[in-house]
Amino acid sequence: MKENKIVMKQISSLILLAASALLASCTQDEFKDGIVPPGNSLYISSAVVGTGSHTETEAATRADVGDVPVTVTKGSLGIFRSQGTGYSSTLDNVKYTYKGADQGWQAATAADTLFLNGGDADVCAYYPYNGDATYSDKTIILLTSGKYTGTADVHDPNDICYDTDRTMNGSRRATTFELKHALAMLECKITKDADYKGDCRITSVSVLNPELILSSDIDITNGTYGTTPVKRTLTYNPGSDADGILIGNTPFTTAALLLPFVPAADGVTIAFSVNGVSVEAVIPNGKMPKVEAGHRYTANIVMKATSMQVTGVDMLAWEETGVGGDDYTWYPSEDVIKLTDPVHIASYDWAWSNLDYVDGAITLRDNQTWPDNHMVHWPYCVLDANTSSNGAAIPGSSIYNYATDPCSVLNPTLGGTWTLPNKHQIGLLMASDHVNSKEGCWFGTSTAPAKDDGTYLFLPANSELFNDFGSPDLNIGAYWLSDGGPYTLFCVGTESSTYPEISDRSTGVAYNGQVRCVQKARETIILDGVEWAMGNLVKKTDGTYVIDEYQAAMPVLTGSSTATWTDVNRGYHYTWNSLDRNSMADNAAYDYDIANDPCTKVVPAGTWRTPTKEDFEKAMAKGNVKGSYVINGVTVEGYYLGTNTTPAKGGGDEYLFLPMAGGGDQSSYYDFYSQYWTSTEKEGSEGGSEAYAFNGSKFGTTGDMSVHSKSHPMAIRCVKK
């Protein structure tokens, strides 16, 4: 009997060896009978979420918390196997789910089990699993910056973790997936100051930096990121509804997931909409020189009565107290853009779609196009719209009033201050690349894109302005503007039309138009803590002082580079520390006197001042380059401060621009100069005849600080006191 047992054991061993040899030659496609041969199936020892690699050099700014991986005990992995050697095909996005400590990680069915034969194949994985068809390519796994929604028990589905390729076969079939975060986390711990009176309600959080990446992709085989990322401001609601979050004296934590990036020189700005007012603070580059995957950056923020304060920024290795959750349904594909994502075109953020009016509520359409010709028309500057197809008019106001600007309703949803666009913003939009298509006009591109992915702005031509007695023209779209009278519109058209153009109407309030909202136009530009006006100083013929409406506004010129000074072209020019634009008096005998500073006379008086030499030097240190500013089809030459590269078309308001408004002496005028006074006299010559000015000309590529006679007429760009 004992002999028989030995024989049977030998026979069994031979059978198993033969089966193993057979399995080593089999492919995935040959296992269709539901039988799972355990000897050649992929075996996942465990899956852990690590804390990411530590390649940062700024070790002094991170806390030494260690690299403690967290074991994944819930949810599903997505597994990819290459075709390798001896395999009939690749296997893409195979779902493996954790079945508990006894069963470990398993495929959904026996037929789905991933097998390995005697040949080598590369295997990689990501977490959490997504069954969307877009996840069939391991080299293009979608990544999106946005609000962090994870908890200790539920893993945020946007928080993609991955492990790169490793070579496996039937002999090396066991592995541990050491998953790395593909994104970084920016965490804000917000506290209301003890002296803060009343409620402190936050309805939106924005993260701003020119290099911030909103969406991209990653190749999980090697951990490389896509090369054509979409860059925009990130804005989200920290609460679960439109009311946002009420901040108290106990810290409230909100966080965003961010794609890795290197911030631009001015640092990362965090902006909050607090009780309808925007407040912001800057995390300097010294505190956060780069945003690295797998790291959590925590900003401790104290809300004060009139401002907010960042008390510290810590960089930590990303440790989770737990990861898990059930299987996840992914968010919509890249073809669907969230309404809260504005389109940044021509220096400003534009709403994603036209304003809509549904069941008495003002909202946004779910896309930029309007292919069904569903036309919602608005009287000028009212909080109500006409949704009827025959265009019955709703009487409206004839004067712009922000309180009745329908765009203002979007403030809690989008964050910031939203308005009807003005002529200046439309002028910058028209200066950008644009092209008419079948249904409207694209901006930011000269070729109509194949699909709308939120990169460009589209204004549909879904009807001309119309009244009770007219019929809509579906070849034209007319959009209300906030200035130039109540009947000024921006008109776009179809492929066969000559629009876009700004058009003044004189037909009355019975007419209706479309509404596309935009972030409130900039009134100042901040460079290294100095707040600069968006236009040159103007003394009007009635004796009042104002800031010109936009940066590139120019005096009326005679057209001659050596013209004699006249009153008409001297409206933008002043001798040093003089209140009178008409005077050519030499102020050489006087020290600077704030009473003679014309910037201080701009209403409200005492708000502005003439910049100092140091103010200009700070701005120039941020960048200084000659360039052009295009608006309303007119190209103006000048100098940009804050960048070393001329901005793209329509990007004139991204940086400080000083047009060549001219300069000269008391007898001759030269229109090829950008000359701007400072309030700083030449060192050691107080009471002398010379003072400093910014000086640039069409013959140079950068401007400089030069000493000039106080009797020379020059332009002035004011700064906030």
Secondary structure, 3 states (H helix, E strand, C coil): CHHHHHHHHHHHHHHHHHHHHHHHCCCHHHCCCCCCCHHHECEEEEEEECCCCCCCCCHHHECCCCCCCEECCCCEEEEEECCCCCCCCCEEEEEEEECCCCCCEEECCHHHCCECCCCCEEEEEEECCCCCHHHHCCCCEEEECEECCCCCCCCCCCCCEEEEEEEECCCCCEEEEEEEECCEEEEEEEEECCCCCCCCEEEEEEEECCCCEEEEEEECCCCEECCCCEECCEEECCCCCCCCEECCCCCEEEEEEECCECCCCCCEEEEEEECCEEEEEEECCCCCCCECCCEEEEEEEEECCCCEEEEEEEEEECCCCCCCCCCCCCCCCCCCCCCCCCEEECCEEECCCCEEEECCEEEECCCCCCCCCCCCEECCCCCCCECCCCCCCCCCCCCCCHHHCHHHHHHHHHCCCEECCCHHHHHHHHHCCEEECCCEEEECCCCCCCCCCCCCEEEECCECCECCCCCCCCCEEEEECCCCCCCEEEEEECCCCCCCEEEECCCCCCCEEECCCEECCCCEEEECCEEEECCCEEECCCCCEEECCCCCCCCCCCCCCCECCCHHHCCCCECCCCCCCCCCCCCCCCCCCHHHCHHHHCCCCCCEECCCHHHHHHHHHCCEEEEEEEECCEEEEEEEECCCCCCCCCCHHHCEEEECCEEECCCCEECCEEEEEEEEECCCCCCCCEEEEEEEECCCCCCEEEEEECCCCEECCCEEC
